[in-house]
């Protein structure tokens, strides 16, 4: 059984926010390819990716999006949270070694259903958005 959040659903407020920064390494990309089975050459083959419009390898979009899962499952709302839905829009590629910052922000709280809606974004260090979306989660906090 998942360990519940230390906070009850009614303790969360619209506007609360959590962030995490990360630069994905070559090893991260190869480990994700092994785990997911996604060996698309744009992610794992220097020669092929170098000839692409990206002019080099890029991080898997879903690996980048995993930062959002980390934030939701570990910070906001936190442990015991269950994903119900996630929309994602990938707006720009992320390069290996490039630092990005993921953010989740509470946009709605439904105490009766123990659900929260969060906006989800990932940006480069220069502020350019590489991913946007929205998550719906169920919170298993203390009652």
ROKE-932801 format. One line per field, with one value per atom (N, C-alpha, C): atom name; x, y, z; residue number from 1. Coordinates in nm, 3 decimals. Example, Ala and Ser with C-alpha at 12.3 -4.5 7.8 and 13.67 -1.06 7.14 Angstrom:
BEGIN
atom = [N;CA;C;N;CA;C] $
east = [1.319;1.230;1.320;1.285;1.367;1.290] $
north = [-0.569;-0.450;-0.330;-0.225;-0.106;0.003] $
up = [0.780;0.780;0.780;0.708;0.714;0.787] $
n = [1;1;1;2;2;2] $
This chain:
BEGIN
atom = [N;CA;C;N;CA;C;N;CA;C;N;CA;C;N;CA;C;N;CA;C;N;CA;C;N;CA;C;N;CA;C;N;CA;C;N;CA;C;N;CA;C;N;CA;C;N;CA;C;N;CA;C;N;CA;C;N;CA;C;N;CA;C;N;CA;C;N;CA;C;N;CA;C;N;CA;C;N;CA;C;N;CA;C;N;CA;C;N;CA;C;N;CA;C;N;CA;C;N;CA;C;N;CA;C;N;CA;C;N;CA;C;N;CA;C;N;CA;C;N;CA;C;N;CA;C;N;CA;C;N;CA;C;N;CA;C;N;CA;C;N;CA;C;N;CA;C;N;CA;C;N;CA;C;N;CA;C;N;CA;C;N;CA;C;N;CA;C;N;CA;C;N;CA;C;N;CA;C;N;CA;C;N;CA;C;N;CA;C;N;CA;C;N;CA;C;N;CA;C;N;CA;C;N;CA;C;N;CA;C;N;CA;C;N;CA;C;N;CA;C;N;CA;C;N;CA;C;N;CA;C;N;CA;C;N;CA;C;N;CA;C;N;CA;C;N;CA;C;N;CA;C;N;CA;C;N;CA;C;N;CA;C;N;CA;C;N;CA;C;N;CA;C;N;CA;C;N;CA;C;N;CA;C;N;CA;C;N;CA;C;N;CA;C;N;CA;C;N;CA;C;N;CA;C;N;CA;C;N;CA;C;N;CA;C;N;CA;C;N;CA;C;N;CA;C;N;CA;C;N;CA;C;N;CA;C;N;CA;C;N;CA;C;N;CA;C;N;CA;C;N;CA;C;N;CA;C;N;CA;C;N;CA;C;N;CA;C;N;CA;C;N;CA;C;N;CA;C;N;CA;C;N;CA;C;N;CA;C;N;CA;C;N;CA;C;N;CA;C;N;CA;C;N;CA;C;N;CA;C;N;CA;C;N;CA;C;N;CA;C;N;CA;C;N;CA;C;N;CA;C;N;CA;C;N;CA;C;N;CA;C;N;CA;C;N;CA;C;N;CA;C;N;CA;C;N;CA;C;N;CA;C;N;CA;C;N;CA;C;N;CA;C;N;CA;C;N;CA;C;N;CA;C;N;CA;C;N;CA;C;N;CA;C;N;CA;C;N;CA;C] $
east = [0.085;0.000;0.089;0.060;0.143;0.136;0.249;0.253;0.180;0.080;0.002;0.083;0.038;0.094;0.077;0.168;0.157;0.045;-0.006;-0.109;-0.243;-0.347;-0.482;-0.515;-0.606;-0.644;-0.690;-0.755;-0.805;-0.696;-0.574;-0.462;-0.392;-0.424;-0.360;-0.434;-0.360;-0.418;-0.382;-0.476;-0.450;-0.331;-0.240;-0.121;0.003;-0.012;0.106;0.187;0.317;0.405;0.527;0.576;0.701;0.782;0.914;1.002;1.117;1.174;1.292;1.375;1.506;1.597;1.675;1.708;1.784;1.844;1.962;2.023;2.037;1.977;1.982;2.113;2.176;2.305;2.287;2.395;2.397;2.356;2.406;2.371;2.221;2.163;2.019;1.939;1.978;1.908;1.918;2.038;2.054;1.980;1.979;1.905;1.755;1.705;1.564;1.530;1.618;1.596;1.588;1.677;1.674;1.545;1.504;1.385;1.258;1.249;1.127;1.122;1.239;1.246;1.245;1.252;1.251;1.394;1.440;1.576;1.575;1.480;1.474;1.611;1.661;1.795;1.815;1.709;1.722;1.769;1.752;1.793;1.925;1.955;2.067;2.178;2.160;2.259;2.312;2.437;2.498;2.495;2.528;2.536;2.399;2.299;2.165;2.110;2.120;2.066;2.140;2.268;2.346;2.300;2.240;2.189;2.043;1.983;1.842;1.829;1.707;1.684;1.725;1.744;1.788;1.940;2.010;2.157;2.226;2.171;2.228;2.121;2.167;2.075;1.994;1.871;1.783;1.732;1.692;1.638;1.497;1.463;1.326;1.229;1.121;1.022;0.966;0.942;0.884;0.985;1.113;1.214;1.212;1.204;1.193;1.068;0.955;0.829;0.833;0.926;0.935;0.965;1.020;1.042;0.909;0.806;0.673;0.623;0.639;0.598;0.672;0.801;0.880;0.823;0.793;0.739;0.604;0.515;0.382;0.388;0.469;0.476;0.556;0.647;0.735;0.720;0.669;0.665;0.526;0.461;0.333;0.238;0.142;0.101;0.193;0.263;0.357;0.322;0.387;0.373;0.228;0.199;0.064;-0.028;0.022;-0.060;-0.071;-0.189;-0.213;-0.247;-0.174;-0.203;-0.334;-0.424;-0.546;-0.541;-0.474;-0.471;-0.356;-0.297;-0.191;-0.196;-0.207;-0.191;-0.050;0.009;0.144;0.150;0.218;0.246;0.395;0.466;0.610;0.633;0.693;0.706;0.847;0.946;1.085;1.164;1.269;1.350;1.443;1.484;1.583;1.708;1.821;1.949;2.012;2.088;2.160;2.255;2.250;2.335;2.274;2.161;2.096;2.010;2.028;1.948;1.809;1.711;1.572;1.514;1.406;1.335;1.190;1.144;1.004;0.931;0.803;0.721;0.580;0.523;0.382;0.318;0.196;0.125;-0.020;-0.069;-0.207;-0.299;-0.394;-0.491;-0.633;-0.658;-0.790;-0.777;-0.860;-0.865;-1.011;-1.040;-1.175;-1.168;-1.201;-1.188;-1.278;-1.400;-1.496;-1.446;-1.384;-1.334;-1.186;-1.123;-0.980;-0.891;-0.928;-0.855;-0.798;-0.691;-0.629;-0.596;-0.604;-0.559;-0.434;-0.333;-0.207;-0.165;-0.117;-0.052;0.089;0.139;0.272;0.351;0.474;0.559;0.704;0.777;0.922;0.982;1.085;1.151;1.302;1.365;1.511;1.559;1.688;1.746;1.719;1.707;1.681;1.532;1.449;1.307;1.218;1.277;1.196;1.122;0.994;0.912;0.936;0.960;0.978;0.863;0.781;0.669;0.563;0.438;0.327;0.225;0.141;0.036;-0.046;-0.129;-0.214;-0.230;-0.225;-0.239;-0.361;-0.426;-0.533;-0.485;-0.486;-0.434;-0.531;-0.519;-0.595;-0.496;-0.534;-0.445;-0.489;-0.398;-0.427;-0.372;-0.388;-0.338;-0.418;-0.372;-0.441;-0.583;-0.671;-0.813;-0.852] $
north = [-0.118;0.000;0.124;0.224;0.343;0.420;0.478;0.561;0.692;0.729;0.848;0.976;1.079;1.211;1.253;1.334;1.384;1.487;1.533;1.638;1.583;1.632;1.599;1.679;1.627;1.694;1.837;1.864;1.999;2.097;2.049;2.137;2.197;2.147;2.197;2.320;2.413;2.539;2.564;2.622;2.665;2.762;2.743;2.827;2.765;2.660;2.592;2.535;2.534;2.499;2.423;2.331;2.261;2.253;2.255;2.250;2.153;2.107;2.020;2.048;2.050;2.072;1.944;1.927;1.808;1.826;1.772;1.759;1.608;1.559;1.416;1.383;1.276;1.234;1.132;1.105;1.000;0.867;0.840;0.715;0.711;0.823;0.827;0.789;0.846;0.820;0.672;0.614;0.472;0.381;0.416;0.337;0.344;0.463;0.476;0.394;0.396;0.316;0.167;0.121;-0.019;-0.051;0.037;0.014;0.019;0.117;0.139;0.060;0.022;-0.042;0.058;0.188;0.294;0.327;0.263;0.285;0.373;0.464;0.558;0.623;0.622;0.672;0.818;0.897;1.037;1.050;0.942;0.942;0.869;0.768;0.679;0.669;0.728;0.712;0.849;0.877;1.007;1.039;0.940;0.965;1.000;0.918;0.943;1.075;1.094;1.215;1.340;1.325;1.438;1.486;1.397;1.433;1.480;1.474;1.512;1.664;1.711;1.854;1.902;1.807;1.843;1.858;1.806;1.813;1.756;1.649;1.581;1.507;1.422;1.340;1.425;1.381;1.449;1.348;1.400;1.319;1.273;1.151;1.102;1.199;1.232;1.320;1.264;1.135;1.075;1.069;1.062;1.070;1.210;1.310;1.448;1.462;1.408;1.418;1.345;1.253;1.180;1.273;1.390;1.488;1.530;1.537;1.573;1.462;1.337;1.225;1.228;1.258;1.267;1.373;1.490;1.598;1.560;1.505;1.470;1.357;1.257;1.142;1.163;1.261;1.279;1.413;1.515;1.647;1.711;1.725;1.795;1.724;1.652;1.639;1.552;1.454;1.374;1.226;1.157;1.011;0.968;0.857;0.802;0.862;0.957;1.018;0.923;0.915;0.829;0.917;0.896;0.966;0.913;1.001;0.962;1.000;1.111;1.162;1.260;1.264;1.361;1.395;1.523;1.567;1.623;1.604;1.654;1.714;1.826;1.887;1.918;1.851;1.870;1.983;2.093;2.212;2.234;2.166;2.179;2.060;2.019;1.907;1.949;1.850;1.870;1.794;1.860;1.798;1.730;1.628;1.557;1.656;1.659;1.749;1.886;1.916;2.046;2.046;2.143;2.149;2.205;2.139;2.184;2.192;2.270;2.280;2.243;2.144;2.103;2.172;2.204;2.267;2.210;2.190;2.156;2.261;2.301;2.402;2.361;2.368;2.332;2.436;2.387;2.477;2.453;2.335;2.306;2.194;2.202;2.099;2.060;1.929;1.877;1.789;1.848;1.778;1.655;1.667;1.556;1.433;1.453;1.341;1.310;1.388;1.371;1.384;1.477;1.496;1.638;1.647;1.776;1.783;1.905;1.932;2.018;1.985;2.059;2.096;2.218;2.252;2.195;2.150;2.090;2.157;2.199;2.262;2.220;2.222;2.204;2.311;2.380;2.489;2.469;2.524;2.531;2.640;2.644;2.746;2.887;2.902;3.034;3.072;2.984;3.012;2.956;2.903;2.848;2.723;2.717;2.603;2.487;2.367;2.247;2.149;2.168;2.078;2.153;2.135;2.186;2.076;2.087;1.989;2.014;1.915;1.922;1.781;1.771;1.642;1.642;1.528;1.504;1.390;1.412;1.312;1.290;1.172;1.141;1.140;1.203;1.218;1.123;1.040;0.945;0.996;1.126;1.186;1.142;1.186;1.153;1.207;1.138;1.176;1.244] $
up = [0.000;0.000;0.000;-0.085;-0.090;0.041;0.079;0.198;0.167;0.249;0.217;0.235;0.165;0.182;0.327;0.375;0.511;0.523;0.409;0.408;0.362;0.423;0.382;0.256;0.175;0.050;0.074;0.185;0.211;0.254;0.269;0.305;0.182;0.064;-0.059;-0.109;-0.167;-0.215;-0.359;-0.433;-0.570;-0.567;-0.661;-0.669;-0.608;-0.526;-0.472;-0.587;-0.572;-0.683;-0.632;-0.715;-0.685;-0.815;-0.801;-0.918;-0.896;-1.006;-1.003;-1.127;-1.112;-1.224;-1.251;-1.379;-1.417;-1.555;-1.573;-1.706;-1.730;-1.837;-1.867;-1.938;-1.894;-1.948;-2.060;-2.129;-2.230;-2.168;-2.048;-1.979;-1.949;-1.905;-1.879;-2.003;-2.118;-2.243;-2.281;-2.268;-2.302;-2.203;-2.075;-1.977;-2.006;-2.044;-2.077;-2.202;-2.301;-2.422;-2.386;-2.300;-2.257;-2.183;-2.094;-2.013;-2.098;-2.186;-2.263;-2.394;-2.445;-2.575;-2.690;-2.660;-2.762;-2.802;-2.910;-2.961;-3.085;-3.093;-3.205;-3.222;-3.345;-3.374;-3.335;-3.331;-3.291;-3.146;-3.070;-2.930;-2.906;-2.989;-2.955;-3.060;-3.177;-3.285;-3.328;-3.293;-3.325;-3.474;-3.557;-3.702;-3.760;-3.730;-3.783;-3.728;-3.597;-3.536;-3.585;-3.614;-3.664;-3.801;-3.878;-4.010;-4.006;-3.890;-3.876;-3.862;-3.864;-3.845;-3.706;-3.613;-3.478;-3.469;-3.569;-3.577;-3.453;-3.403;-3.288;-3.211;-3.121;-3.042;-2.945;-2.920;-2.826;-2.723;-2.608;-2.500;-2.538;-2.504;-2.523;-2.454;-2.521;-2.460;-2.331;-2.328;-2.208;-2.093;-2.124;-2.018;-1.958;-2.043;-1.994;-1.908;-1.955;-1.882;-1.748;-1.732;-1.605;-1.488;-1.515;-1.408;-1.345;-1.426;-1.375;-1.282;-1.324;-1.241;-1.107;-1.112;-0.989;-0.895;-0.950;-0.866;-0.806;-0.888;-0.840;-0.737;-0.762;-0.672;-0.545;-0.548;-0.433;-0.360;-0.430;-0.368;-0.363;-0.476;-0.480;-0.575;-0.521;-0.383;-0.297;-0.356;-0.278;-0.275;-0.185;-0.175;-0.165;-0.231;-0.228;-0.333;-0.410;-0.514;-0.632;-0.690;-0.805;-0.925;-1.033;-1.159;-1.215;-1.254;-1.323;-1.470;-1.499;-1.636;-1.651;-1.771;-1.800;-1.948;-1.979;-2.117;-2.131;-2.247;-2.273;-2.412;-2.423;-2.553;-2.554;-2.642;-2.656;-2.756;-2.713;-2.796;-2.849;-2.791;-2.837;-2.783;-2.855;-2.808;-2.695;-2.617;-2.512;-2.553;-2.545;-2.583;-2.462;-2.489;-2.384;-2.317;-2.184;-2.106;-2.081;-2.143;-2.127;-2.001;-1.914;-1.792;-1.821;-1.762;-1.772;-1.631;-1.620;-1.493;-1.514;-1.439;-1.442;-1.329;-1.354;-1.252;-1.257;-1.140;-1.127;-1.038;-1.075;-0.997;-0.982;-0.860;-0.831;-0.895;-0.978;-1.040;-0.990;-0.930;-0.873;-0.770;-0.666;-0.562;-0.542;-0.555;-0.531;-0.407;-0.293;-0.165;-0.160;-0.209;-0.203;-0.278;-0.394;-0.474;-0.446;-0.359;-0.324;-0.449;-0.537;-0.662;-0.672;-0.748;-0.776;-0.923;-0.978;-1.113;-1.101;-1.181;-1.178;-1.319;-1.338;-1.465;-1.458;-1.571;-1.577;-1.689;-1.658;-1.759;-1.738;-1.847;-1.840;-1.929;-1.874;-1.947;-1.946;-2.049;-2.054;-1.958;-1.934;-1.848;-1.901;-2.035;-2.093;-2.088;-2.031;-2.016;-2.126;-2.234;-2.342;-2.292;-2.319;-2.280;-2.375;-2.320;-2.402;-2.386;-2.282;-2.257;-2.175;-2.212;-2.130;-2.117;-2.015;-1.998;-1.874;-1.844;-1.727;-1.670;-1.539;-1.472;-1.382;-1.373;-1.277;-1.189;-1.057;-0.964;-0.849;-0.787;-0.666;-0.551;-0.442;-0.327;-0.216;-0.169;-0.061;0.071;0.098;0.222;0.343;0.460;0.585;0.582;0.648;0.646;0.774] $
n = [1;1;1;2;2;2;3;3;3;4;4;4;5;5;5;6;6;6;7;7;7;8;8;8;9;9;9;10;10;10;11;11;11;12;12;12;13;13;13;14;14;14;15;15;15;16;16;16;17;17;17;18;18;18;19;19;19;20;20;20;21;21;21;22;22;22;23;23;23;24;24;24;25;25;25;26;26;26;27;27;27;28;28;28;29;29;29;30;30;30;31;31;31;32;32;32;33;33;33;34;34;34;35;35;35;36;36;36;37;37;37;38;38;38;39;39;39;40;40;40;41;41;41;42;42;42;43;43;43;44;44;44;45;45;45;46;46;46;47;47;47;48;48;48;49;49;49;50;50;50;51;51;51;52;52;52;53;53;53;54;54;54;55;55;55;56;56;56;57;57;57;58;58;58;59;59;59;60;60;60;61;61;61;62;62;62;63;63;63;64;64;64;65;65;65;66;66;66;67;67;67;68;68;68;69;69;69;70;70;70;71;71;71;72;72;72;73;73;73;74;74;74;75;75;75;76;76;76;77;77;77;78;78;78;79;79;79;80;80;80;81;81;81;82;82;82;83;83;83;84;84;84;85;85;85;86;86;86;87;87;87;88;88;88;89;89;89;90;90;90;91;91;91;92;92;92;93;93;93;94;94;94;95;95;95;96;96;96;97;97;97;98;98;98;99;99;99;100;100;100;101;101;101;102;102;102;103;103;103;104;104;104;105;105;105;106;106;106;107;107;107;108;108;108;109;109;109;110;110;110;111;111;111;112;112;112;113;113;113;114;114;114;115;115;115;116;116;116;117;117;117;118;118;118;119;119;119;120;120;120;121;121;121;122;122;122;123;123;123;124;124;124;125;125;125;126;126;126;127;127;127;128;128;128;129;129;129;130;130;130;131;131;131;132;132;132;133;133;133;134;134;134;135;135;135;136;136;136;137;137;137;138;138;138;139;139;139;140;140;140;141;141;141;142;142;142;143;143;143] $
